[in-house]
Amino acid sequence: MVVLPLVLALPEPLALVSLVVVTQTSLVELIGMVAYVKIVPWIIMTDRPLQLSRIPSP
């Protein structure tokens, strides 16, 4: 939502831009929440540890 103040400062003929920015932000948050709801329980319930890197430790 950092972009919203910049979008609201645009002239009146570009008022549709603010609607597009808010809608896009909401959709991205919704998709991210659905992904977290699906992925986080899978990570928690697996018996194997989560490998963040494939580089062997020294």
C-alpha positions in Angstrom: 0.0 0.0 0.0 3.0 2.3 -0.3 1.9 3.1 -3.8 -1.6 4.3 -2.8 -0.6 7.8 -1.7 1.2 8.3 -5.0 -1.8 7.0 -7.0 -4.2 9.3 -5.1 -2.1 12.2 -6.1 -2.7 11.6 -9.8 -5.0 13.9 -11.7 -8.8 13.2 -11.9 -8.8 11.5 -15.4 -6.6 8.8 -13.9 -8.9 8.0 -11.0 -9.3 4.4 -12.2 -5.7 3.7 -11.4 -6.4 3.8 -7.7 -9.1 1.2 -8.1 -6.7 -1.0 -10.0 -4.0 -0.6 -7.3 -6.4 -1.5 -4.4 -7.9 -4.4 -6.3 -4.5 -5.8 -7.3 -3.2 -5.5 -3.7 -6.2 -7.3 -2.3 -6.0 -10.1 -4.8 -2.3 -10.6 -4.1 -3.0 -10.7 -0.3 -5.8 -13.2 -0.8 -3.7 -15.5 -3.0 -0.9 -15.3 -0.4 -3.1 -16.2 2.4 -4.5 -19.2 0.6 -1.0 -20.3 -0.2 0.0 -20.0 3.5 -3.0 -21.9 4.6 -2.1 -24.8 2.3 1.7 -24.7 2.7 2.3 -24.0 6.4 0.4 -27.0 7.8 2.2 -29.2 5.3 5.5 -28.0 6.5 4.6 -28.4 10.2 3.1 -31.9 9.8 6.0 -33.4 7.8 8.4 -35.6 9.7 11.4 -34.5 7.8 13.2 -31.3 8.6 12.8 -28.4 6.2 16.0 -28.0 4.0 16.6 -24.4 3.4 19.8 -25.0 1.5 21.4 -27.9 -0.2 24.9 -26.7 0.5 26.5 -29.0 3.0 27.7 -27.5 6.3 31.5 -27.6 7.0 
